[in-house]
Amino acid sequence: MAVRAKQFRYAVALERGGIVTADGASPLELDEAWTPEHLVLAGLVRCTLQSLRFHADREGVDFVASGSASALVTKREPNDRYAFVAIEVDLEVELDPQPSDRDALFASAERDCFVGASLTAKPQYTWRVIG
């Protein structure tokens, strides 16, 4: 018998006044400066750090982190449609204690971020470790 994969469902609502809710809760008023593209990048950074949290917890590693992302949107080949064509993610982390294989931990965080895995343009990650 085949094992069924976990399923994760998410829902957002955008009200007429510009208020966004996550799964019917936590209203968030977004300034017009927040474009859909900015929200995707914010989601990518948060997802990557959440994925890092999952893998770090399994290894008994605690961390504090910050991050940023930038992207280029232009027409892409072969369909001549506008899309993300280049994405860079910069993350700064302080780990305690240091994991036995830091590179493997970061690779797992990148691989298991649902947002990054869903993008056609694969993000390029830069990790900076403090301390």
Secondary structure, DSSP 4 states (H G I P E B T S, - for coil): -PPPPP-----EEE-TTSEEEETTEEEEE--TT--HHHHHHHHHHHHHHHHHHHHHHHTT-EEEEEEEEEEEEEEETTTTEEEEEEEEEEEEEEEES--S-HHHHHHHHHHT-HHHHH-SSPPEEEEEE--
